Amino acid sequence: MSNSLKFYIDGAWVAPIGNRTLEVINPATEEAYARIALGEREDVDVAVGAAKRAFESYARTTRRERLELLQNLVAVYERRYDEMVDAITQEMGAPLTFSRDAQAAIGLNHLKQAISVLSTFEFDETINNTVVTREPIGVCGLITPWNWPMNQITCKVAPALATGCTMVLKPSEVAPMSGILFSEMMHEAGVPAGVYNMINGDGATVGQALATHPHIDMVSFTGSTRAGVAVAKAAADTVKRVSQELGGKSPNILLKDADFARAVAAGTANCFSNSGQSCNAPSRMLVPIERQEEAIAIARRVAEETVVGDPRQAKTTIGPVVSDIQYAKIQRLIEVGMAEGARLVAGGPGRPEHLNFGYYVRPTVFADVHNQMTVAREEIFGPVMVILPYESEEDAISIANDTPYGLSSYVTSSSIERSRVVARRIRAGMVHINGSSSDVAAAFGGYKQSGNGREWGKFGFEDFLETKSMFGYSP
C-alpha cells in the first residue's frame, strides 16, 4: 500500500497538523491500495494564509505570464498523461479506455480551452467615460467530486489561474489520487508558491472550513444538492460568492418522429456510461406511449450487451461504481423502483452473475414509470434508466420540467426545427439536440436545484472575477 500523507501548501509538500488518515479503496477489488492524510481546520488556515499572501502579487501578473504557466501545465499533463489514466482507473474503477479517452482527456481539454479564452479575454470595457474592469475575486476554495475528477478540478483551477486568483483545492477523499498527481503537475509547471494549494479531507471538516473561512472570497463546489445546500449555508455568514454545480435527473425526450433504433440505443448507452455516475446523465427517457414497447426492446438489448467487469480488460464497457456506500444506495433505489410498481425490463438488484466481488451494478432499465415514482425523481447515480411514456408533446415537456433539478436535457426529432422548439421550453441549463455532444467552449451548469453559476470556456472565467466601475477613467 502506498502512502500519500502530505498536503501541497505554499509551494511544498508538507506534513498535516493532525494524524487522521483514510484508506483509498479500489472499487473493482474492494481492497485498499493507498492511504491519505485527512486535513483539519488548522491545515485550512495554513493553506488559506499562503493563498492570501500570494494573491497580492499573482493578481498583478500579466496575461503573458499566466498563459506561460498554463502552457507549462499542459506540457506536464501531456507528459504524465498515462499516469493520470491509471490513477483514475484505480481510484474510481473507470475502464482504461474511458479513462484515457474521456476522463483524463477532458481535463487536458479544459486546460487548453483556458489558454484559448485567456488569449483574447477582454478584462476592460469602456462605457461612456467609465472603464468597467474585471479583476480576480481573490482566494478561492475549490471543492470537487469523485465522479469526473479531472473534469472538475481543471474546470475550476484553470480559470482561477487564468484570471489571477489564488486557491485551495479539496479533492474528493473517495478518489483523491488523481488530485494528488495533478498537484505534482502544478508544482512541475512552476506555479508560484501559495497560488495553488491542495488539502485532502472530508466535507465535514475541510469542506466546512473552506466554506466558513473569512479569508476565502469565493467557493466553487461540485457535488450533491444536499451537500451544496450545506456549503451555501456555511458560506452565508461571510457573504462570499458561492458557485455550485449540483445534482441532476435529466430528461431525454424522444419525439414521435425520432429514429428510435439510433436514439434509444444511444440514450441508454449514454445513461450507463461512467457506470451512470454523471450528474448530466440522460436517466429519464420520455417516449410516446404507443412506442414504449419498441423503446423497451432496444433499451433491454443495450443493457444486455453492456459488458460489466474488470476496468483493465479491453472488452469492458463499464466498471464498478465508486464505493460501497454508492453501491448500497443504488441497490436500495432499484428495490424501491420494483416495490413502487415500475416494470423491470433489464438488470435488477445484485451484481452481474459472473462477478462475486467489486462494487458492480447490473445495467438496469425500468418501464411503465410515472414521474412521481422515486426512481423518476431521485438522482440514482448508477447505471439505472427509467422509461416514462407520454401522451403528447405538451405532456412530454411538462414531465421533463416536473423535477427539482435542471442541469441537462436531451431532445431528439427527425426535424431540427421541432427539436429547437422543444429545447427552448426545457427548464435546464443545457440541452443536447439530436444526439449532439458537449462543447468545452460553451457553458456548463444548471437551473433550480442543480446549482448556480456556470463553468467551462469563457463562462467559467466569470465566476472568478469581480466587476469594478472606474468613473471618469476615460475623459
N, C-alpha and C positions, 0 to 999 in steps of 0.2 A: 504494500500500500504506500502510495506517495503522500507526502505531507506538503501542504501549501499554507503555512501558518503565519504568513506575513501580509501586511497591507502596503499598498503603494501610496505614500504620503510625502509631499514636498520633494518629489524627485528621487525618492529612495524607497527600498523595501524595508519596512520597519516592523518590529515585534508589536503585537497588540498589547493593550494595557491589561486586559483580563486574560483568563485562561480557558474560556469556554471553546469547545471545538465541536465539529459536526462531521460525521462520515458522509461521503458522497456515494450514492448508490447507482450502479449501472442497472437501469431498468430491464435490460434484456436478461441479466443473470440474477438479479436481486442481491448482488454481492457488493460490499463496499470496496472501492478501489482507490479512494483518496480521502484525505482529511483536511478540512479547512478550519481556520480560526473564525470565531464569531465575535464581531465587534461590540463594544459598549458605547454608551453615550459619550464617555470621555474620549474614545477614539474619534468620534464625530467632531468633537470640539477641536481636537488637534488638526484634523483634516480641513475643517472649515476655516480655522485660523490660517493655515497655509494658503488656502484658496483666496482668502480675503487679502492677505499680504501681496499675493501675486497679481491680484486684479488691477491694481493701480498702473502697473507697467504693461501688463498684457493688453489691457483695454486700449492702450495707446499705440500698439503695434500697427504696422501698415498692412494694407491689403496684400502687398507682395510678400511680406513676412509670413502672414497666415497661410497664403497659398503655398509657400515653400514648405511649411510644416505639414499641411495636408498632403502635398505631393510626396514628401518623405514617408508619411504614414502609408500611403497607397503602395509605395515600393516595398516597404517592410511587410505589409499584409500579403502582397503577391508572393513574396519570397517564402513566407511561412504559411502559405495557403493550405497545404496538405495537413499541417499540424492543426489548423483550425477545423478542417473537415473531421479529423479524427477525434478532436475534443468534443465536438457537438454530437457525433455519433455515440460516443461513450457516455456522455452525461445525460442525454435525453432519448437515446435509442433510435434516432433518425437513421434510415438506411443510408449507406455510404454515398450512393448516387444522389440521393435527395440532399444530403449534407453538402455535397460538392456542387451540385447544380442549382440549388435553391438557398439553403440555409447560409452557407458561407458566402455564396455569390452575391446575395442581396446586401450583405454588409459592405463588400467592396463596391457595389453599385452606388450605395449611399455616399461613400467617401468621394467617389468620382463625381457624383452629382453635386455635392457641396462645392467642389472645386469649380465646376461649371457655373454654378449660381454666383459664387463669390467673385468670379472674374468680371462680372458685369453688374453686380447688385448696386443699386443707387441708394446710398445711405443718406444723401441730402436731396432735398426738393425745395425749389424756390416758389413761394406763393405770394404774389404782390411784392412787398419789401420784406417778407418774412422768410427765413430759411427754417424748414422743418427737417430736423436731423434725427436719425435713428441710431441710438447708442446701445452698447451692450448692457443688459439688465443688471449684471453683477455676478454674484456667486450662485451657482445653480446646483440643486440637489436632483440627481437623476436616479430614479428607481425603476428597474427593468425586470421583466418576467423571464420565465424559463422556456417558453414555447417557441420563440423565434429569437434566440439570444443575441445574435449579431445584428439582425434587423433592428432590434430595439435599442441596442447600445449605440450603434453607429448613427442611427437617425436622430439621436439626441446629442451625442458627443460631437459629431461633425458640424452641425450648425452652431453649437455652442462655441467650438473652436473658431469657426469662420467669422462669427460676429464679435469676438473679443471677450467672451465670458470665461470665467474660471468655474471649476466644477468639482463635485464629489459624487462618484458613482457608487451605487449599491446594486450589484447584480443579484439575481435570484440565488439564494443559498441552495436551491434544489439542483440547479445546473450552473455552477459557478466557474467551471474550469475554462470555458471559452472566455469569460470575462477576465480571468487572471492572465490568460495568454494575450488577450487584447491589451492589457496593461503593460505587458512586456513589450509589445509592439509600439505602444505610445512612447515608452522610455527610449527604445531604439531609434524612433523617429526624431527624437530631440525635443520633445515637449518641454518648455521651461518649467523649472521646479515650482510646484504649487498650483500650476494651471490645471492639471488633471490629477485627481486623487481617487483611489478606489479602496473601499472597505467592504468586506464580506460581513453578512449578518442577517438577522431575521427582521421582519417588518415591525414587530412589536418593539424592538429595541433601536436598531439603526434607522429603519424607516421612520419611526416616530420621532427620533431625534432630529433627522433632517427636516421633517415637516414642521416641527416646532421651533427650530433653531432661529434665534433672532438675526443672525448674520447670513442666513440663506435668503436670497432675494426672490428665488423662483424654484418651484418644484415641478419637474416633469415626471409624471407617473404613468406606467402602463401596467395593467393588471385587471383584477376582477372589479366589478362595480361596487361590491361590498367593501373591498379594501380602498377603492377610490374615494368612497364617502368618508371613510375614516381619515384618509390623508387630508381631504378638504377641510374637515372639521378641525383637525390638528393644526392646520396652517392658518386658520381663520384669525386667531388671536394676534398674529403678526402681520396680517393683511398682505401676505406675499402672493405673488401670482402662482396659480396652480393650473397646469395644463395636464389633461388626462385623456388617455386612450383606454377605454374600458371594454366591457363585455359586448356580446352581440348574439342575435338569433336571426340570422339573415334570411329573408325570403328569396326564393328562386322561382319567379313566375314564368311558366311556360304557357304562352298564349296558344289559342286553338290551332293556329296555322304554323306552329313551330315544327321543326324537323325533330320528332321525338327520338328517333334512333340515335341521333347525334347528341341532342340537348340533354336527354335523361342520362345517357351514359356519361357525358362529360360532367354534368352536375353532381352525379353520385360519386364519381371518382374524385372530384374536387372536394366534396364533403369529407371523404375518407383520407385525403392527403394529409400528411403530417400527423397521421393517426387521429384526425379530427380535431387536433389541438391548435386551431386558428380561430381568432376572435371574429374573423370575417368569413368563416366557412358557410357555404350555402346549405344550411342544415334544415331549412323548411322548404320543401319542393311543393309548389302550388300548381295543380294540373286541372284541366276541365274534367268535371265529374264523369263525362262519357268516355274519357280517355285514361281514367285512372288504372284500369287493369293493364292497359298497354304499358303505362309507365312502370307499374309494379313488375312486370315481366322483365323489362330492361334493367331496372334497378337491382332486382334479385340476381340476374346474371352477373352484373358488375360486382356485387358483393361476393358472390361465389367464386369469381375469378381473381379477386384480390388476394394476393399472397401475403399472409401474415407470418412473420418469422424473424430469424436472426438478421439484424440490420447489416451484418457484414457479408451476407450472401447476395450475389448479384440478382437472383431471381426475386428477392423480397420486394414487395410493393409498399407495405407499411410495417413498422416495427412496433414495439410496445408503447404504451402511454408512460408518462414520465415517472410515476411513483405509485406506491401502494395506496396512498390517500386518493389519488386521482382514479386509480383502478376501482377502488371501493365505491367512489361516488358514481362512476359510470354504471357499475353493476346495479346499484340501488335504483338509478333512474330507469334502466332497462326494465327492471322488475315493476317499477311504478307504472311504466307505459303499458305493460301487459295487464296489470291489475285494473287499470282505468279503462280497458277495453279496446286499446289500439290493436290492430291486426299485425302480428309479427310475420313478416314475409321473408326475412333473411336474418341470419345471425341469432342473437339472443344472449342469455346470461352465460357466464363462464368463459374460459379460454377456448381457443380453437382446439379440436380434438388431438392434434399432433403435438401440442405443447403442454408441458406439465410444470413449467416454472417460467418466470418473467411476467411482466405486467401487460400481457397481451389480451386484447379485446377482440371479440368476433365482430367483423363489419356487419352492422345491424340496420335493417330498414323496417319501419312501421308504416302501415297504410290505414285508411279509414280514420285518420286523425282529425279531430276538430281543434280549433285554436284555443280552447280553454283547457285542454289536457296539459298536464305537467310537462310532457316531452315536447310540446309545442311552445312552451313559454320559458322554460329554464334553459340556460346555456349548459349543455351536457359536456362539451369539450372532449369529445371522444368520437370514434367512427360510427356515429349513430345519426341516421337521416329519417325524417318523417315526411310522409306524403299527405298533403291536405287537398281534398277535392274542392273545386269551386264551381258555382253555378253560372257566373257571368264575369266579364272583365271588371265591372264595378265591384263585384263580390271579391275578386282576387286582390284588387287594390286595397279594399277595406281590411281583408285578412292580413295582407302584408304589413299594413300600418298599425294593426292592432297588436302592439308589442311595446314594452317599456324601453326597448332598445332601438337604435337607429344607426348602426355602424355602416353596414354594407347591404347590398341587394343585387339581384340579378334579374334581367328581363330578356326573354328570347321570343322572337317572332320572325317569320319569313319576310316581313315588311319592316324595314328600318324606321319608317315613319311611325308605325304603331308602337314599336319599341321605345322610340323617343318620347312619344306622348305619355306612355305609362311611366317611363323613367322619371319624368318631371313631377309625377304625382306621388312618388315614393318618398316618405319622410326618413331619409337616411343620408349620411354624408357621402356615400359612394354608391354608384350603380354601374354594374358591368352589363353592357348592352351586347346581346348576341354573342356571348362567349368571349368577349374581349378580356385581356389580361390587365393587371395593374401597371401603372406607369410611375416610376420613382420621381419623375419631374412634376407630377400632379399632387394634389392634396390628399392626405390620408387622415381620416378622423370621422367622428360620428355626431349624430343628433341625440337628444334626450339622454337616457341613462348610459349611453355609450361614450359619453365624455364631452370634452370641450377643447378648443384649440385644434390645430392641425399640424401634422408632421409631413416630411418629405419635401424635396425641392425647395423653391423659394418660400413656400408657405411655412416650412419648418424653421426658417430664419426668424419669422415674425414673433414667435413666442419668446425668443431670446433677446428681443430689442425693446428698449423704451423709446418713446417719441418725445422730442423736445422742440418747442417752437421758439425761435430766436427772432423776436420782432425788431424791425429796423436794421436787421443784419445786412440787407441788400438795398441801400437807399436809391 
